Amino acid sequence: MAQDSRSTPAPSAFQIAADGKSVIDTRAKLAWARCAEGMDWNGKACIGSAKVFNYKQAQTHAAERSKAEDQRWRLPRVNELKRLLDRSSKPQGLNPTLFPNAPRDWHWTGTASVNSTRVNSYNYSQVDRSNNLSSLSAQQAWAVNTETLQATPDMGKGNALLLRLVRPATETELQPAP
């Protein structure tokens, strides 16, 4: 079931890093890739085509980028990604000043999909169902749509979605801009 995102970021919480390649969330102490994975920063905008990944590929890509750049890149948590969504920007979604040319579609998060449906193991009609639920949630993860501002816990991990990575911001990045 999709959920509507009600979060609107405070503009003062976000600043562009000195190199222009990241957006720093000073409140959450996170550094966001300014471009979706597959796109490159040319000094003015994100160029190229965004890549899509299934869930396992997305996790592998984050680990590979972490190793290559010696930074702790990861998939964002659903609440972290939703924090970037801005209802007041036109069009709504990712702020185009912070994230120029950002693709507007479903993005992976690292938030696990937990099926919280109660199953009565003493009711024999639900015994088989309880075994299927755990395997079903293992095949699903949370995703956020940056166009519609919705989040869903039941995105199949085999789907090909966009990816925007995040990492902890450094102390230098968290210093106020001069």
N, C-alpha and C positions, 0 to 999 in steps of 0.2 A: 504494500500500500504506500503510495507516494505521500510525502509530507511537504507542505508549503514552507519555504524559508521566510522567517520574519526578521532576520537579522539584517541590520544596515550598518556598515562600518562607519566609524567616526573618521573623517578625513585626516584629522591630526594624528591618528594612530599609525598611519602609513606614510613612509617616506621612501624615495627612490635611492638606492645605494649609489655611492660615488662612481662606480664603474657603469652604472645604468643597467646592469644585467639582473638585478634583484630588486624586489620590493620588500622593505623591512617593516614588519609589524612590531612596533616598539612596545605595545602593551603585552602581546603574547610572546615576545622575544623570539620571533621566527623570521626567517628569510625565505621569501618565495621566489622561485624561478619566474622571471618576468615573461618568458615565452613558454608556450606549451612544448613538451618534448617533441623534437623533430624540427622545430623552428629555431632560428638563430637571431641574436640581437645584432643589428648593424650600426648601432649608435643612435638611431632615431626610432626604430620600430622593429617588430618581430617579422622576419621574412621567411619564406619557404613554406613547406607544407607540414602541418602537424602529423605526427605518427599516431596510430592507434595500436593498442596492446590488449591482449587478454589479461586476466588478473595475474597469472603466474609470470607472464612476460613483463608486466609492469613492475612487479616486485624485483625481478631479476635486473631490469634496467636501472632501477633505483640503486641497487647494490653495486652494479657496475659503475655507475656515475659516482657513487660515493668513493669507491676505490680509486678511480681515475683522478678525481679532484681532491682527494683527501678531505672530504667534507661528509657530514652525516645526512645525506639526502635520503628522503623517505616519502612514501605515500602519505598525504595528509589525512588526519582524522576528519570525519564528516563535519563536525562542528567547526573545525578550523577552516575548511574550504567554504562552508556556508558563511563564515564571517567575512569573506572577501566579496560576497555578493552585495551589490548596491542597487536598491530599488529606485533611488533618485537619479541614477545615471540614465542617459538616453542613448541607446536602448538599455533597459535594466539588465543587470548581470555584473560582469567584471567591469570595473571602471576603466574606460578606454585610455585615460591618461596614464594610469598605472600599468595597464596590460594592453598595449596597442596591438591591434589585429588579432586579438584573442579569439580562437574558435569558440563558438557558442553551441555546446552540446553536452552529452554525458561525460563525466570525468570519474575515474576511479578514486576511491579513498582506501585507506588502510584499516578502516573500522570493520571489525568482524560482524557478520550478520548472525545474530543470535535469535533463534526461534523461541519465543517465550510462551508459546501456546501450551496450556496445561493438558497433560495427558494422564488419564486415570489408568495406571498399569493393572488395576484389578478388574477393569472392564475389558473382557476378552475381545470385544469388537475394536478396541483401541490398541491392543498389544502390537499388532503388525504396524499400525500407524506410528507408534512411538519409535520403532526402529527406523522407519523411513524419514522421520523428521530430522534426526541428527545428520543423516547423510545428505539430506536436501540443503540444510543450512551450511554445510561444508562446501557446497557448490555455489553459494551465493555470497555477495558482499554488498556493502553500501556504495552507492554512486550518487553524484550530485549533477544536476543539469544546470549549466550556467546561463542558459537561455530562459528557461521557465522558472528557475529558482526552486525547483523541487529536489527532494532527496528521496531515495528509495532503498530499503534494506534487502531487497530481493533481486538484485541484478545478477544474472547468471555469470559466473566467472569465465565462461568461454566467450562472452561477448567482447568485441573489439571497441574499446573506449579510449578517449583522450586521457592525457596524463599531465598534471602540473605538480612538480615536486616541491617539497619544502624541507628546510633544515633549521637547526638552531642558529639564531643570529649570533655573531661574534660580539664581544664587548665593544670593539671599534665601531661596528655597524650600528650599535645601539646608542652611540654618542649623538647628542643633538647636532643638527646641521649648523654650520657657522653662519 
